[in-house]
Amino acid sequence: MVEAGSVESQDLRRQKMKKYIIYGVAFVIFQVIVLSIMGLTIMKFRNPKFRVRSATFDDTFDVGTAADPSFNIAMNTKFGVMNNNFGPFKYQNATVDFYYRNTKILSPPPKIQNSS
């Protein structure tokens, strides 16, 4: 009779261990699903938004002729960057082109770096 009680208690322990293992595996699977959904929806990469915060124009404003319609103006701008990403975002050097009704109207001149 003592052996039957110990066998039953061992079976009960095995059943409890199986139940705990099943709960642990189910928890891990649930966490993987939740983190995958968060990674695909909430933490996805978004392009930062650039806005011209202020702009000033220099005194020189050269207008072309009727045969060659163009203008030349110097513009100083301050940009605002809104980062919608989760965490920091590193920016590299870039140029900005300005468009008016899908026509490029302003492009900065190329920068010349000193080789000294």
Secondary structure, DSSP 8 states (H G I E B T S, - for coil): -HHHHHHHHHHHHHHHHHHHHHHHHHHHHHHHHHHHHHHHHTT-----EEEEEEEEEEEEEEE--SSS--EEEEEEEEEEEE--SSS----------EEETTEEEE----------
